[in-house]
Each structure stands twice: as structure tokens, then as C-alpha cells.
Amino acid sequence: MLIPVLLTILAVGGCTMSQPLTGTIVDLTYPFDEHTVYWPKNEPFHWEKTSWGPTQTGYWYASAVYSASEHGGTHLDAPIHFAESGWSVDEIPVDQLTGEAIVLDIRAQVGSNPDYTLQVDDIAQWEISHGPIPPKAIVLLYTGFGQYWPDKPRYLGSSTPDDATTLHFPGFSAEAATFLIAKRDILGIGIDTASIDAGQSRDFPVHQILGRANRYALENVAHLRRLPPKGARITALPMKIQGGTGGPARIIATVP
């Protein structure tokens, strides 16, 4: 009986306590371990057992410590990451961390250009088939790069993946991000690559645009192939780090 209650809680803003969720639950989160991809030069994930085994009095006890950069693995970028006055992780209202998932598939474009960025025309083409993107949606960009996780050189598109100037992977364009915020009033955006800005970006305009608008980003989102273009509902719950610029997030989707 605990499962329906939990699912209802996770659907904040979408269902009332008398309307439990139905459908398939999809985990869009990569596990954190020694293979987790982090942005070049950022501290990787470290996990170490401090106690592990039976105690002298006979019961089992296990504990460990971990450390990592805020920006690696499946995580959320808070607005303050690129905007001085933007929300930190703990300041993002929890009702803005859930919404309808809109999945824009640009695998065809990426197949011929790994540095491709989503264009406003791509959004227009999606809307011809599926209707306007609704307000308060979370827009996810499906590039196909998730197939390379956690192969760091392939995922980051570089034989020298620790050098941020050599990266090649797709992202959002500044124009598309501006359109989604100004014309579609989205809650946030997400992507199945290491950054919402394309790998060759040097000044990260999409991060800046999102931050100034107090919107967040989800990066390294897993398993986007399992979501439909529209109709699923996504919930992204980051570690609530006070003052944090980002943090690991457990992201789930409910597919009708």
C-alpha cells in the first residue's frame, strides 16, 4: 500500500491525493559510481566504505562516505550556476520540479552533425505534429548521445575528454532556449548529453539565458528513448544543497 501513496507524492502539482498515478514509471537517472561522467577538471564521484559488516554484537552495519562535484552524472543545474541573482538548488519551488515531459528528437540532425544545436524551426516542426508545447512543461532534447554513456571519449565527443576545448556533442541553441522561455513559458529543459550548450560552446549562452530567467537545466538525462514525444510526466528531485549551484538528481517519468 505504500507504493500508490509514494507515486502520488511524486506527482506534485499533477494529481491530488485522491488521484494516484497510473502507468509505467521510467527511471531517467544514471547510477553514480567510478564510471560516472563529470565535466572536465571537475571532481569525480568518490565513494568509500567506512563500515561494512557484522558488528561485535552480531548485527549488520554498513556506512560509507562520498564526495563529488555538483555538476556530473544525472544532475540539475540551478539558475545561480550562470546568474548571480538566480535561485540556488534549495530555493527552487518544489512544484516547479515536476511537469509534462516534452521530448524533441533531433537524432537525425545529429547523425550528420554532432555539433548540431536545436533550432526554433525544429520546435515548429514538432508542434505541427503534436500541437503547441504547453505552459509549465519540461522540454527534453533527445540527441541519441545517451547510447555512448559511460564511454567518456565517445560521450564527450573527444579523444581528449579532459580538455573542455575539444568536446563535440549537440545542445540547444540560444534562439531555441529564448523561444521556449518567452513563448512557451517552460519550467526547465533537459538533455541526454553533458551540457545543454553544445560541446564546442565557449561562453555557454543557453546556461546564461536559463539562469537569467530563473529556469533550471537537467543534464545527462538517461533513457530518453523510453519516453513518448508528449504525454509523460517528469519529476526531477535534486539533492537539496543549501546555496548549491546544482546537484545530483533522481529523475523519473510516468508514461501513460
Phi and psi in degrees as GROMACS dihedral restraints (atoms count N, CA, C in turn):
[ dihedral_restraints ]
;  ai    aj    ak    al  type     phi  dphi    fc
    3     4     5     6     1   -73.9    20    10
    4     5     6     7     1   -28.3    20    10
    6     7     8     9     1   -65.1    20    10
    7     8     9    10     1   -49.3    20    10
    9    10    11    12     1   -59.3    20    10
   10    11    12    13     1   -37.2    20    10
   12    13    14    15     1   -64.8    20    10
   13    14    15    16     1   -45.1    20    10
   15    16    17    18     1   -60.4    20    10
   16    17    18    19     1   -44.7    20    10
   18    19    20    21     1   -63.3    20    10
   19    20    21    22     1   -35.5    20    10
   21    22    23    24     1   -65.8    20    10
   22    23    24    25     1   -42.4    20    10
   24    25    26    27     1   -62.2    20    10
   25    26    27    28     1   -40.9    20    10
   27    28    29    30     1   -65.7    20    10
   28    29    30    31     1   -21.9    20    10
   30    31    32    33     1   -92.3    20    10
   31    32    33    34     1    43.3    20    10
   33    34    35    36     1   -54.1    20    10
   34    35    36    37     1   131.2    20    10
   36    37    38    39     1    83.4    20    10
   37    38    39    40     1   -13.4    20    10
   39    40    41    42     1  -107.3    20    10
   40    41    42    43     1   -29.5    20    10
   42    43    44    45     1  -138.2    20    10
   43    44    45    46     1   150.9    20    10
   45    46    47    48     1   -92.5    20    10
   46    47    48    49     1   173.6    20    10
   48    49    50    51     1   -64.3    20    10
   49    50    51    52     1   -18.2    20    10
   51    52    53    54     1   -93.3    20    10
   52    53    54    55     1     3.7    20    10
   54    55    56    57     1  -126.5    20    10
   55    56    57    58     1    77.0    20    10
   57    58    59    60     1   -64.4    20    10
   58    59    60    61     1   150.1    20    10
   60    61    62    63     1   -67.2    20    10
   61    62    63    64     1   149.7    20    10
   63    64    65    66     1  -126.9    20    10
   64    65    66    67     1   166.3    20    10
   66    67    68    69     1   105.3    20    10
   67    68    69    70     1  -176.4    20    10
   69    70    71    72     1   -87.7    20    10
   70    71    72    73     1   134.3    20    10
   72    73    74    75     1   -94.7    20    10
   73    74    75    76     1   125.1    20    10
   75    76    77    78     1  -114.4    20    10
   76    77    78    79     1   126.5    20    10
   78    79    80    81     1   -86.0    20    10
   79    80    81    82     1   119.9    20    10
   81    82    83    84     1  -104.2    20    10
   82    83    84    85     1    28.3    20    10
   84    85    86    87     1  -120.3    20    10
   85    86    87    88     1   131.2    20    10
   87    88    89    90     1   -80.9    20    10
   88    89    90    91     1   145.0    20    10
   90    91    92    93     1   -68.0    20    10
   91    92    93    94     1   152.2    20    10
   93    94    95    96     1   -95.4    20    10
   94    95    96    97     1   122.3    20    10
   96    97    98    99     1  -158.9    20    10
   97    98    99   100     1  -167.1    20    10
   99   100   101   102     1   -67.4    20    10
  100   101   102   103     1   -13.5    20    10
  102   103   104   105     1   -95.3    20    10
  103   104   105   106     1    -5.9    20    10
  105   106   107   108     1   -60.1    20    10
  106   107   108   109     1   133.5    20    10
  108   109   110   111     1   -83.2    20    10
  109   110   111   112     1   128.1    20    10
  111   112   113   114     1  -118.7    20    10
  112   113   114   115     1   158.9    20    10
  114   115   116   117     1   -61.8    20    10
  115   116   117   118     1   143.3    20    10
  117   118   119   120     1   -49.8    20    10
  118   119   120   121     1   136.2    20    10
  120   121   122   123     1    75.6    20    10
  121   122   123   124     1    -5.4    20    10
  123   124   125   126     1   -81.3    20    10
  124   125   126   127     1   151.2    20    10
  126   127   128   129     1   -63.9    20    10
  127   128   129   130     1   126.6    20    10
  129   130   131   132     1   -76.3    20    10
  130   131   132   133     1   174.9    20    10
  132   133   134   135     1   -72.9    20    10
  133   134   135   136     1   133.1    20    10
  135   136   137   138     1  -130.7    20    10
  136   137   138   139     1   129.2    20    10
  138   139   140   141     1  -135.6    20    10
  139   140   141   142     1   129.0    20    10
  141   142   143   144     1  -138.1    20    10
  142   143   144   145     1   130.2    20    10
  144   145   146   147     1   -69.0    20    10
  145   146   147   148     1   131.5    20    10
  147   148   149   150     1  -107.6    20    10
  148   149   150   151     1   -30.1    20    10
  150   151   152   153     1  -143.0    20    10
  151   152   153   154     1   135.4    20    10
  153   154   155   156     1  -161.4    20    10
  154   155   156   157     1    96.7    20    10
  156   157   158   159     1   145.4    20    10
  157   158   159   160     1  -175.5    20    10
  159   160   161   162     1   -71.5    20    10
  160   161   162   163     1   143.4    20    10
  162   163   164   165     1   -84.6    20    10
  163   164   165   166     1   174.1    20    10
  165   166   167   168     1   -65.1    20    10
  166   167   168   169     1   -24.4    20    10
  168   169   170   171     1   -93.2    20    10
  169   170   171   172     1     1.9    20    10
  171   172   173   174     1   104.3    20    10
  172   173   174   175     1    -7.9    20    10
  174   175   176   177     1   -97.1    20    10
  175   176   177   178     1   158.5    20    10
  177   178   179   180     1   -79.8    20    10
  178   179   180   181     1   139.5    20    10
  180   181   182   183     1  -144.7    20    10
  181   182   183   184     1   128.7    20    10
  183   184   185   186     1  -133.7    20    10
  184   185   186   187     1   138.7    20    10
  186   187   188   189     1  -155.8    20    10
  187   188   189   190     1   154.4    20    10
  189   190   191   192     1  -150.8    20    10
  190   191   192   193     1   166.7    20    10
  192   193   194   195     1  -117.5    20    10
  193   194   195   196     1   152.0    20    10
  195   196   197   198     1  -141.4    20    10
  196   197   198   199     1   159.2    20    10
  198   199   200   201     1  -153.4    20    10
  199   200   201   202     1   155.9    20    10
  201   202   203   204     1  -177.5    20    10
  202   203   204   205     1   164.1    20    10
  204   205   206   207     1   -65.8    20    10
  205   206   207   208     1   157.1    20    10
  207   208   209   210     1   -68.4    20    10
  208   209   210   211     1   -21.4    20    10
  210   211   212   213     1  -116.6    20    10
  211   212   213   214     1    84.4    20    10
  213   214   215   216     1  -172.8    20    10
  214   215   216   217     1   161.2    20    10
  216   217   218   219     1    61.1    20    10
  217   218   219   220     1  -165.8    20    10
  219   220   221   222     1   -72.6    20    10
  220   221   222   223     1   113.6    20    10
  222   223   224   225     1  -149.4    20    10
  223   224   225   226     1   168.3    20    10
  225   226   227   228     1  -109.0    20    10
  226   227   228   229     1   136.1    20    10
  228   229   230   231     1   -95.8    20    10
  229   230   231   232     1   120.3    20    10
  231   232   233   234     1   -78.3    20    10
  232   233   234   235     1   156.8    20    10
  234   235   236   237     1   -54.6    20    10
  235   236   237   238     1   -34.0    20    10
  237   238   239   240     1   -65.4    20    10
  238   239   240   241     1   -14.7    20    10
  240   241   242   243     1   -54.6    20    10
  241   242   243   244     1   -37.0    20    10
  243   244   245   246     1  -132.8    20    10
  244   245   246   247     1    17.6    20    10
  246   247   248   249     1  -146.2    20    10
  247   248   249   250     1   117.7    20    10
  249   250   251   252     1   -56.5    20    10
  250   251   252   253     1   -36.5    20    10
  252   253   254   255     1   -96.1    20    10
  253   254   255   256     1     6.7    20    10
  255   256   257   258     1   -76.6    20    10
  256   257   258   259     1   163.0    20    10
  258   259   260   261     1   -61.8    20    10
  259   260   261   262     1   142.5    20    10
  261   262   263   264     1   -84.3    20    10
  262   263   264   265     1   172.8    20    10
  264   265   266   267     1   -54.3    20    10
  265   266   267   268     1   -46.2    20    10
  267   268   269   270     1   -70.4    20    10
  268   269   270   271     1   -15.7    20    10
  270   271   272   273     1   -91.8    20    10
  271   272   273   274     1   -10.8    20    10
  273   274   275   276     1   -69.4    20    10
  274   275   276   277     1   121.3    20    10
  276   277   278   279     1   -57.7    20    10
  277   278   279   280     1   134.6    20    10
  279   280   281   282     1   -63.0    20    10
  280   281   282   283     1   -28.3    20    10
  282   283   284   285     1   -72.2    20    10
  283   284   285   286     1    -8.5    20    10
  285   286   287   288     1   -94.1    20    10
  286   287   288   289     1     1.6    20    10
  288   289   290   291     1   -97.4    20    10
  289   290   291   292     1    11.1    20    10
  291   292   293   294     1  -141.8    20    10
  292   293   294   295     1   142.7    20    10
  294   295   296   297     1  -178.5    20    10
  295   296   297   298     1   176.5    20    10
  297   298   299   300     1   -67.0    20    10
  298   299   300   301     1   135.5    20    10
  300   301   302   303     1   -89.0    20    10
  301   302   303   304     1   121.4    20    10
  303   304   305   306     1  -108.5    20    10
  304   305   306   307     1   121.7    20    10
  306   307   308   309     1  -111.1    20    10
  307   308   309   310     1   116.1    20    10
  309   310   311   312     1  -101.0    20    10
  310   311   312   313     1   117.4    20    10
  312   313   314   315     1   -95.8    20    10
  313   314   315   316     1   110.9    20    10
  315   316   317   318     1  -116.7    20    10
  316   317   318   319     1    25.5    20    10
  318   319   320   321     1   -58.9    20    10
  319   320   321   322     1   -36.0    20    10
  321   322   323   324     1   -63.5    20    10
  322   323   324   325     1   -44.0    20    10
  324   325   326   327     1   -66.6    20    10
  325   326   327   328     1   -40.0    20    10
  327   328   329   330     1   -68.2    20    10
  328   329   330   331     1   -29.7    20    10
  330   331   332   333     1   -58.7    20    10
  331   332   333   334     1   -31.6    20    10
  333   334   335   336     1  -102.7    20    10
  334   335   336   337     1    -7.5    20    10
  336   337   338   339     1  -155.2    20    10
  337   338   339   340     1    97.1    20    10
  339   340   341   342     1   -65.8    20    10
  340   341   342   343     1   -13.7    20    10
  342   343   344   345     1   -96.2    20    10
  343   344   345   346     1    14.2    20    10
  345   346   347   348     1   -62.8    20    10
  346   347   348   349     1   144.3    20    10
  348   349   350   351     1  -121.1    20    10
  349   350   351   352     1   139.8    20    10
  351   352   353   354     1   -55.8    20    10
  352   353   354   355     1   132.3    20    10
  354   355   356   357     1  -108.7    20    10
  355   356   357   358     1   159.0    20    10
  357   358   359   360     1   -59.5    20    10
  358   359   360   361     1   -34.3    20    10
  360   361   362   363     1   -62.4    20    10
  361   362   363   364     1   -34.0    20    10
  363   364   365   366     1   -63.9    20    10
  364   365   366   367     1   -40.2    20    10
  366   367   368   369     1   -64.2    20    10
  367   368   369   370     1   -43.2    20    10
  369   370   371   372     1   -60.8    20    10
  370   371   372   373     1   -41.3    20    10
  372   373   374   375     1   -64.7    20    10
  373   374   375   376     1   -40.6    20    10
  375   376   377   378     1   -61.2    20    10
  376   377   378   379     1   -41.3    20    10
  378   379   380   381     1   -71.1    20    10
  379   380   381   382     1   -26.7    20    10
  381   382   383   384     1   -61.6    20    10
  382   383   384   385     1   -38.1    20    10
  384   385   386   387     1   -84.3    20    10
  385   386   387   388     1   -32.6    20    10
  387   388   389   390     1  -122.1    20    10
  388   389   390   391     1    -4.0    20    10
  390   391   392   393     1    90.6    20    10
  391   392   393   394     1   168.0    20    10
  393   394   395   396     1   -60.8    20    10
  394   395   396   397     1   143.9    20    10
  396   397   398   399     1   -64.7    20    10
  397   398   399   400     1   125.5    20    10
  399   400   401   402     1   -73.6    20    10
  400   401   402   403     1   156.5    20    10
  402   403   404   405     1   -61.7    20    10
  403   404   405   406     1   152.9    20    10
  405   406   407   408     1    63.9    20    10
  406   407   408   409     1    27.2    20    10
  408   409   410   411     1   -88.8    20    10
  409   410   411   412     1   165.3    20    10
  411   412   413   414     1  -115.3    20    10
  412   413   414   415     1   116.4    20    10
  414   415   416   417     1   -95.7    20    10
  415   416   417   418     1   121.8    20    10
  417   418   419   420     1  -110.9    20    10
  418   419   420   421     1   130.9    20    10
  420   421   422   423     1  -100.4    20    10
  421   422   423   424     1   116.6    20    10
  423   424   425   426     1   -96.9    20    10
  424   425   426   427     1   101.1    20    10
  426   427   428   429     1   -97.9    20    10
  427   428   429   430     1   -19.1    20    10
  429   430   431   432     1    91.8    20    10
  430   431   432   433     1    -4.8    20    10
  432   433   434   435     1   -69.8    20    10
  433   434   435   436     1   -14.4    20    10
  435   436   437   438     1   -60.3    20    10
  436   437   438   439     1   -22.6    20    10
  438   439   440   441     1   -64.5    20    10
  439   440   441   442     1   -18.2    20    10
  441   442   443   444     1   -93.4    20    10
  442   443   444   445     1    -9.8    20    10
  444   445   446   447     1   -64.3    20    10
  445   446   447   448     1   136.5    20    10
  447   448   449   450     1  -103.0    20    10
  448   449   450   451     1    33.7    20    10
  450   451   452   453     1   -72.4    20    10
  451   452   453   454     1    98.0    20    10
  453   454   455   456     1   -58.1    20    10
  454   455   456   457     1   -46.9    20    10
  456   457   458   459     1   -60.1    20    10
  457   458   459   460     1   -42.8    20    10
  459   460   461   462     1   -73.4    20    10
  460   461   462   463     1   -40.8    20    10
  462   463   464   465     1   -65.7    20    10
  463   464   465   466     1   -38.1    20    10
  465   466   467   468     1   -93.3    20    10
  466   467   468   469     1    -2.4    20    10
  468   469   470   471     1    67.8    20    10
  469   470   471   472     1    37.5    20    10
  471   472   473   474     1  -155.1    20    10
  472   473   474   475     1   142.0    20    10
  474   475   476   477     1   -77.7    20    10
  475   476   477   478     1    -9.6    20    10
  477   478   479   480     1  -125.0    20    10
  478   479   480   481     1    68.5    20    10
  480   481   482   483     1   -67.5    20    10
  481   482   483   484     1   -10.2    20    10
  483   484   485   486     1   -87.1    20    10
  484   485   486   487     1    -0.3    20    10
  486   487   488   489     1  -107.4    20    10
  487   488   489   490     1   106.4    20    10
  489   490   491   492     1   -64.2    20    10
  490   491   492   493     1   -17.3    20    10
  492   493   494   495     1   -80.2    20    10
  493   494   495   496     1    -7.0    20    10
  495   496   497   498     1  -107.9    20    10
  496   497   498   499     1     5.6    20    10
  498   499   500   501     1   -77.9    20    10
  499   500   501   502     1   147.2    20    10
  501   502   503   504     1  -139.3    20    10
  502   503   504   505     1   107.8    20    10
  504   505   506   507     1  -159.2    20    10
  505   506   507   508     1   158.8    20    10
  507   508   509   510     1   -78.4    20    10
  508   509   510   511     1   170.2    20    10
  510   511   512   513     1  -165.5    20    10
  511   512   513   514     1  -166.1    20    10
  513   514   515   516     1   -85.6    20    10
  514   515   516   517     1   151.0    20    10
  516   517   518   519     1   -90.2    20    10
  517   518   519   520     1   159.1    20    10
  519   520   521   522     1   -60.6    20    10
  520   521   522   523     1   -38.6    20    10
  522   523   524   525     1   -64.9    20    10
  523   524   525   526     1   -41.3    20    10
  525   526   527   528     1   -67.1    20    10
  526   527   528   529     1   -41.8    20    10
  528   529   530   531     1   -62.6    20    10
  529   530   531   532     1   -43.6    20    10
  531   532   533   534     1   -61.6    20    10
  532   533   534   535     1   -43.1    20    10
  534   535   536   537     1   -61.9    20    10
  535   536   537   538     1   -46.0    20    10
  537   538   539   540     1   -63.6    20    10
  538   539   540   541     1   -35.1    20    10
  540   541   542   543     1   -77.3    20    10
  541   542   543   544     1   -50.1    20    10
  543   544   545   546     1   -76.8    20    10
  544   545   546   547     1   -35.4    20    10
  546   547   548   549     1  -104.4    20    10
  547   548   549   550     1   -20.2    20    10
  549   550   551   552     1  -122.1    20    10
  550   551   552   553     1    -3.5    20    10
  552   553   554   555     1    49.8    20    10
  553   554   555   556     1    51.1    20    10
  555   556   557   558     1   -74.2    20    10
  556   557   558   559     1   161.0    20    10
  558   559   560   561     1   -83.4    20    10
  559   560   561   562     1   -38.0    20    10
  561   562   563   564     1  -174.0    20    10
  562   563   564   565     1   177.1    20    10
  564   565   566   567     1  -130.6    20    10
  565   566   567   568     1   161.0    20    10
  567   568   569   570     1  -146.3    20    10
  568   569   570   571     1   166.1    20    10
  570   571   572   573     1  -157.1    20    10
  571   572   573   574     1   155.1    20    10
  573   574   575   576     1   -95.9    20    10
  574   575   576   577     1    32.9    20    10
  576   577   578   579     1  -128.2    20    10
  577   578   579   580     1  -175.4    20    10
  579   580   581   582     1   -79.4    20    10
  580   581   582   583     1    -9.7    20    10
  582   583   584   585     1  -158.8    20    10
  583   584   585   586     1   146.5    20    10
  585   586   587   588     1   -71.1    20    10
  586   587   588   589     1   -25.5    20    10
  588   589   590   591     1   -85.4    20    10
  589   590   591   592     1   144.7    20    10
  591   592   593   594     1   -61.3    20    10
  592   593   594   595     1   155.7    20    10
  594   595   596   597     1   -57.3    20    10
  595   596   597   598     1   -31.1    20    10
  597   598   599   600     1   -84.0    20    10
  598   599   600   601     1    -0.1    20    10
  600   601   602   603     1   -65.1    20    10
  601   602   603   604     1   143.9    20    10
  603   604   605   606     1  -113.5    20    10
  604   605   606   607     1   -25.4    20    10
  606   607   608   609     1  -118.2    20    10
  607   608   609   610     1     4.4    20    10
  609   610   611   612     1    51.5    20    10
  610   611   612   613     1    58.2    20    10
  612   613   614   615     1   -62.7    20    10
  613   614   615   616     1   -34.3    20    10
  615   616   617   618     1   -67.5    20    10
  616   617   618   619     1   -41.8    20    10
  618   619   620   621     1   -58.3    20    10
  619   620   621   622     1   -42.6    20    10
  621   622   623   624     1   -64.9    20    10
  622   623   624   625     1   -43.9    20    10
  624   625   626   627     1   -62.4    20    10
  625   626   627   628     1   -46.2    20    10
  627   628   629   630     1   -62.5    20    10
  628   629   630   631     1   -45.1    20    10
  630   631   632   633     1   -60.8    20    10
  631   632   633   634     1   -45.1    20    10
  633   634   635   636     1   -63.0    20    10
  634   635   636   637     1   -28.9    20    10
  636   637   638   639     1   -91.0    20    10
  637   638   639   640     1     4.3    20    10
  639   640   641   642     1    58.6    20    10
  640   641   642   643     1    42.1    20    10
  642   643   644   645     1  -110.9    20    10
  643   644   645   646     1   157.2    20    10
  645   646   647   648     1  -111.8    20    10
  646   647   648   649     1   167.9    20    10
  648   649   650   651     1  -127.1    20    10
  649   650   651   652     1   147.6    20    10
  651   652   653   654     1  -115.4    20    10
  652   653   654   655     1   125.2    20    10
  654   655   656   657     1  -122.4    20    10
  655   656   657   658     1   155.0    20    10
  657   658   659   660     1    57.4    20    10
  658   659   660   661     1    43.9    20    10
  660   661   662   663     1   -75.6    20    10
  661   662   663   664     1   131.1    20    10
  663   664   665   666     1   -93.3    20    10
  664   665   666   667     1   153.1    20    10
  666   667   668   669     1    60.8    20    10
  667   668   669   670     1    37.0    20    10
  669   670   671   672     1   -65.3    20    10
  670   671   672   673     1   -19.3    20    10
  672   673   674   675     1   -61.8    20    10
  673   674   675   676     1   -19.1    20    10
  675   676   677   678     1   -89.0    20    10
  676   677   678   679     1    -0.1    20    10
  678   679   680   681     1  -104.8    20    10
  679   680   681   682     1   145.7    20    10
  681   682   683   684     1   -77.0    20    10
  682   683   684   685     1   167.4    20    10
  684   685   686   687     1   -58.5    20    10
  685   686   687   688     1   -32.8    20    10
  687   688   689   690     1  -152.8    20    10
  688   689   690   691     1   166.0    20    10
  690   691   692   693     1   104.5    20    10
  691   692   693   694     1   -25.0    20    10
  693   694   695   696     1   -79.0    20    10
  694   695   696   697     1   160.2    20    10
  696   697   698   699     1  -120.1    20    10
  697   698   699   700     1   134.4    20    10
  699   700   701   702     1  -115.1    20    10
  700   701   702   703     1   142.8    20    10
  702   703   704   705     1  -130.4    20    10
  703   704   705   706     1   126.6    20    10
  705   706   707   708     1  -123.1    20    10
  706   707   708   709     1   110.8    20    10
  708   709   710   711     1  -113.1    20    10
  709   710   711   712     1   104.0    20    10
  711   712   713   714     1   -82.5    20    10
  712   713   714   715     1   159.0    20    10
  714   715   716   717     1   -56.4    20    10
  715   716   717   718     1   130.6    20    10
  717   718   719   720     1   -85.4    20    10
  718   719   720   721     1    79.3    20    10
  720   721   722   723     1   -87.9    20    10
  721   722   723   724     1   117.8    20    10
  723   724   725   726     1   -64.3    20    10
  724   725   726   727     1   123.3    20    10
  726   727   728   729     1    77.6    20    10
  727   728   729   730     1     3.9    20    10
  729   730   731   732     1   -67.4    20    10
  730   731   732   733     1   144.1    20    10
  732   733   734   735     1   -86.5    20    10
  733   734   735   736     1   -10.1    20    10
  735   736   737   738     1   178.5    20    10
  736   737   738   739     1  -177.5    20    10
  738   739   740   741     1   179.4    20    10
  739   740   741   742     1   158.3    20    10
  741   742   743   744     1   -54.5    20    10
  742   743   744   745     1   141.9    20    10
  744   745   746   747     1  -132.1    20    10
  745   746   747   748     1   140.2    20    10
  747   748   749   750     1   -96.2    20    10
  748   749   750   751     1   115.9    20    10
  750   751   752   753     1  -112.8    20    10
  751   752   753   754     1   127.8    20    10
  753   754   755   756     1  -128.6    20    10
  754   755   756   757     1   155.8    20    10
  756   757   758   759     1  -128.2    20    10
  757   758   759   760     1   145.3    20    10
  759   760   761   762     1  -108.3    20    10
  760   761   762   763     1   115.9    20    10
  762   763   764   765     1  -101.7    20    10
  763   764   765   766     1   122.0    20    10
